[in-house]
Amino acid sequence: MEYVINGVAHEADDQGYLLEPVYDDEAVRVIAAAEGITLTEAHWEVVNYLRDQYREEGATPNFRNMLKGMSELHPGVDSKYLYDLFPIGPAKQGPKVAGLTQPLGKGGY
């Protein structure tokens, strides 16, 4: 599987996760479209949070840590809010849409 982002093919695994992170915002648009997600400002907040975490930690957070981190940045964020944005699972679908590699373990441990 691959995504074509700005005319360049980027390899993805059989679940649609990029093999190497791509931080171009066009990657988010392409992958979100493939996932059937219409991006909103709220999606971009989560994408930017996940990208920052990936750069700092080398991995994305599990759901519990994602919920905690997002609620610190945006008071009022709860699990329903995140699942409304990424219905397959915020800690799994969020990193995919953000153009990151597949999370480790269950939910990004």
C-alpha positions in Angstrom: 0.0 0.0 0.0 1.1 3.6 -0.6 -0.1 7.1 -0.4 0.8 9.7 -3.0 1.5 13.0 -1.3 2.5 16.0 -3.3 3.3 13.7 -6.2 5.6 11.4 -4.2 4.7 7.8 -3.3 5.1 7.0 0.4 5.0 3.3 1.5 2.5 2.2 4.1 1.9 -1.1 5.8 -1.1 -3.3 5.1 -3.1 -1.4 7.7 -2.4 2.0 6.1 0.3 3.3 8.5 3.2 5.1 6.9 6.5 3.2 7.3 8.3 6.5 7.8 6.6 9.6 9.3 5.7 12.4 6.9 5.1 15.8 8.6 3.8 17.6 5.5 0.2 18.7 6.1 -0.8 17.3 2.7 -0.1 13.9 4.2 -2.8 14.5 6.8 -5.3 15.6 4.1 -4.6 12.5 1.9 -4.7 10.0 4.7 -7.8 11.6 6.3 -9.6 11.4 2.9 -8.6 7.7 2.7 -10.1 7.1 6.2 -13.3 9.0 5.3 -12.6 11.8 7.7 -13.5 15.4 7.0 -10.8 17.5 8.8 -11.8 20.2 11.2 -9.8 22.5 13.4 -10.3 20.0 16.2 -8.7 17.2 14.1 -5.7 19.5 13.5 -5.2 20.1 17.2 -5.0 16.4 17.8 -2.7 15.8 14.8 -0.3 18.5 16.0 -0.4 17.1 19.5 0.4 13.6 18.3 3.2 14.9 16.0 4.8 16.8 18.9 4.6 13.7 21.1 6.1 11.6 18.4 9.0 14.0 17.9 9.7 14.3 21.7 9.1 10.7 22.7 9.7 8.7 19.6 6.2 7.2 19.8 2.7 8.3 20.2 0.9 8.1 23.6 -1.5 5.4 24.6 -5.2 6.5 24.9 -5.0 7.4 28.6 -2.0 9.6 28.1 -3.5 11.1 24.9 -6.7 12.0 26.8 -4.7 13.5 29.6 -2.4 15.5 27.3 -5.2 16.8 25.1 -7.4 17.8 28.2 -4.4 19.9 29.5 -4.2 21.7 26.1 -7.9 21.9 25.6 -10.0 21.8 28.7 -13.2 19.9 28.2 -11.7 17.2 26.0 -13.0 13.8 27.0 -13.0 10.4 25.5 -16.3 11.0 23.6 -14.7 14.1 22.0 -11.7 12.2 20.8 -13.8 9.2 19.5 -16.1 11.6 17.6 -13.0 12.8 15.8 -11.4 9.4 15.3 -14.1 6.8 15.6 -11.9 3.7 14.9 -9.9 4.7 18.0 -8.1 8.0 18.7 -4.8 6.4 19.7 -4.7 4.2 16.6 -6.5 6.2 13.9 -5.1 9.6 15.1 -1.5 8.7 14.5 -2.4 7.2 11.1 -4.1 10.4 10.0 -1.2 12.5 11.4 1.1 10.8 9.0 3.0 8.8 11.7 4.1 5.2 11.9 2.0 2.5 13.5 1.7 2.9 17.3 3.5 0.3 19.4 1.3 -2.3 21.2 -2.3 -1.6 22.1 -3.1 2.1 21.7 0.5 3.3 21.4 2.3 1.9 24.5 
